[in-house]
Structure formats: C-alpha cells, structure tokens
Amino acid sequence: MGTAAKTDRLFCWEMLDATEPLMAAVRRLYETVLDEDERVPWEWLERGVKSRTEWRPGGNGRHLIVAVTGAGELAGFVFCVHLPGYGGYLSYVAVDDRFRGRGVGTRLYEQAFNVLAVDAAATDEPLPFVIWESCPPEADDTPEAHAIWAARTRLFHKAGGFWIDGVTLPSPNWMDLTAPAVPLQLFLAPVDSPRESFDPVTVRAAVAGLLERIYKAEPGDPEWDGTLTPGCHPRLKPATDARRAATARERA
C-alpha cells in the first residue's frame, strides 16, 4: 500500500456493530501487529462488541475503540474493559506501522480512559486506576524487537502509566493452551486515586484483582502463584524503567 500520507485529523469512536466492514481491518491489524502467543481468539473481541447492546451499569463494560484518519484508513485500535468495583483494564492496543510516531497510541489511551471513566460514573463509583500487561522481548531478540519495547514503554509513560516492578505474570498462551506460559510485565495508570496512594499493599491488591477478575485465578493456580510469589513487594516505577525487564524470558 505504500507509505501513508500524514493526516491533520484523527477520529476515534467505539465499534458498536460487529458486522461493520471496518471490523475486518481491525482483525487484520490485530493479527499482524500482535504476536500469536499474546493474542486471544479473535472471536472473544468480536463478542465484546456484540455485548455492547446488552450492557447496563454494574456489568463489565467492554469497548473496542478505533482511530481512523481523515482519509478513512484505520490507524489503530484499543480494546478495554471496565470492571465494576475494581477499575479499568486495557487488553490490547495496536497501531498500524504506517502511523507510528504520530500520536495515535497516546490518543487511543486517552480515549480508552475517557470511556472507562464514563462506565465508572454510570455505576456511581470512581475509576481508581487502569491496568494492563505487555510482553517484553527476550534478551537475544532482534534490535528491532527491543526498539519496539522501548517505544511501548515511552507510550505507557506518556499515558500516565507506571511499571509494576517486582512481579511477572505467567499468562496462559490462549491460542495454544499446551504451550508454555507467556511472561508479562504489568503497568498501572492512577486515575481517580493519587499516585501516592499506591504503596506495595495497594499495588499487590490491584494485581490480585487482575488475576481474579481477568484470569479467573486464585491462590494455588499457576497464574496466581507465579505472579504473587512469597515475599514479593510490587512497587510502581517509571514505565521506561521496564526496559530492563527485557531479559531472558523464563517460560513456566
């Protein structure tokens, strides 16, 4: 397709109809940008769009938000979830390579935070934080892979996110449950709760909530025991500090 021309405007909106033609472009970007071992089956995201017509305050609010250029090209998307009584969760963010460096990722994070805050307000509660995972490269991966990781952590920083130092989440490979676990780093952006309130106890509770609400894990499960190891004291660090997490990945 060649190099896309820079556009002056970027439009963001939520997909509410899984049959829209743009969904095909979202799927192509999802399967192109994200490694297979980081993805869930596409149908899971599709069901999230279909669930929007049935959502009511108090239920999990799933959102697929797209960023489209003035020329009508898909520049990126974010899939996020509001979990009542907990906070916000970013599941996937992807930006087309042709539009990198133009603020698309930052815009998607901002839009996701806005939508999650609306869900929280509809449920008559604050949005204390938004949490997400990301997979660092292995130590012997290509320079390009390490450059992408560095760019991701810079984006996380711009979005107000912090790295949760002290934990690594061994996520199941949802595309192949017989494959080794995928070690993920966690990030958290305070929203309605001040940064100073996130001490190790509060951060640990946020991680435990992620394991319970998203991974359906509990003590004794490999995801739980592999993340919240005995004596761990997770702390918020600058997101860019997570670059040092790109060491040899030990798969469970």
URDADA-V743032 format. One record per residue. PHI is phi in degrees with one decimal (* if undefined). Layout:
BEGIN
phi->PHI
phi->PHI
END
This chain:
BEGIN
phi->*
phi->82.8
phi->-85.8
phi->-76.1
phi->-72.8
phi->-68.6
phi->-109.0
phi->-81.1
phi->-128.3
phi->-133.9
phi->-108.6
phi->-121.1
phi->-153.3
phi->-93.7
phi->-75.9
phi->-117.1
phi->-135.0
phi->-69.5
phi->-96.1
phi->-62.4
phi->-57.0
phi->-62.5
phi->-61.5
phi->-64.5
phi->-68.8
phi->-62.2
phi->-63.2
phi->-60.7
phi->-66.6
phi->-57.7
phi->-82.7
phi->-94.0
phi->-81.2
phi->-95.3
phi->-62.6
phi->-59.0
phi->-75.0
phi->-100.6
phi->-98.4
phi->-104.3
phi->-54.8
phi->-53.6
phi->-59.8
phi->-64.9
phi->-68.5
phi->-60.9
phi->-65.3
phi->-62.0
phi->-65.8
phi->-63.1
phi->-73.0
phi->-61.2
phi->-70.5
phi->-104.6
phi->-69.6
phi->-136.1
phi->-52.4
phi->104.6
phi->-100.8
phi->-63.8
phi->-101.8
phi->-99.1
phi->-138.0
phi->-111.9
phi->-110.2
phi->-110.8
phi->-116.1
phi->-126.2
phi->-74.4
phi->-60.8
phi->-85.2
phi->87.2
phi->-92.8
phi->-70.3
phi->-97.6
phi->175.8
phi->-153.5
phi->-138.0
phi->-116.0
phi->-139.3
phi->-139.1
phi->-95.7
phi->-111.9
phi->-54.4
phi->79.2
phi->-130.7
phi->165.4
phi->-107.9
phi->-136.1
phi->-97.2
phi->-90.6
phi->-144.5
phi->-132.6
phi->-141.0
phi->-125.7
phi->-60.7
phi->-53.5
phi->-67.3
phi->-114.4
phi->-67.0
phi->81.6
phi->-117.5
phi->81.9
phi->-65.0
phi->-60.9
phi->-60.4
phi->-63.3
phi->-65.3
phi->-62.2
phi->-59.7
phi->-65.5
phi->-62.6
phi->-61.4
phi->-62.7
phi->-65.9
phi->-64.9
phi->-65.6
phi->-64.9
phi->-59.5
phi->-62.5
phi->-63.1
phi->-64.1
phi->-91.6
phi->60.6
phi->-149.1
phi->-75.2
phi->-110.1
phi->-65.4
phi->-164.4
phi->-125.3
phi->-124.4
phi->-157.0
phi->-115.3
phi->-154.5
phi->-104.1
phi->-75.9
phi->-74.5
phi->-78.2
phi->-57.6
phi->-97.4
phi->-70.3
phi->-67.4
phi->-56.2
phi->-62.4
phi->-63.0
phi->-70.1
phi->-67.2
phi->-64.6
phi->-63.6
phi->-62.6
phi->-66.2
phi->-61.3
phi->-66.6
phi->-66.2
phi->-62.2
phi->-58.0
phi->-62.6
phi->-61.7
phi->-81.3
phi->88.1
phi->-87.9
phi->-122.0
phi->-78.4
phi->-89.7
phi->-78.1
phi->109.0
phi->-137.4
phi->-133.9
phi->-96.3
phi->-81.8
phi->-78.9
phi->-59.7
phi->-83.5
phi->-67.4
phi->-84.5
phi->-155.2
phi->-67.0
phi->-88.3
phi->-79.9
phi->-60.6
phi->-65.0
phi->-105.5
phi->-77.0
phi->-112.9
phi->-95.8
phi->-110.4
phi->-135.2
phi->-141.8
phi->-114.3
phi->-63.3
phi->-120.0
phi->-87.9
phi->-98.3
phi->-66.9
phi->-53.0
phi->-65.6
phi->-80.4
phi->-94.1
phi->-84.6
phi->-56.0
phi->-67.2
phi->-67.5
phi->-66.4
phi->-61.3
phi->-65.0
phi->-65.0
phi->-66.0
phi->-61.3
phi->-63.8
phi->-61.0
phi->-62.6
phi->-72.4
phi->-84.0
phi->-99.2
phi->-92.4
phi->53.6
phi->-103.7
phi->-146.2
phi->-51.6
phi->104.8
phi->-80.7
phi->-61.1
phi->-64.7
phi->-68.9
phi->-66.2
phi->-77.2
phi->-94.8
phi->-92.1
phi->-70.7
phi->-55.6
phi->81.5
phi->-73.6
phi->-129.2
phi->-63.2
phi->-134.0
phi->-81.7
phi->-126.9
phi->-51.8
phi->-57.8
phi->-69.1
phi->-67.4
phi->-69.3
phi->-59.5
phi->-74.8
phi->-76.5
phi->-81.6
phi->-105.5
phi->-57.4
phi->-83.6
phi->-93.4
phi->-91.9
phi->-67.7
END
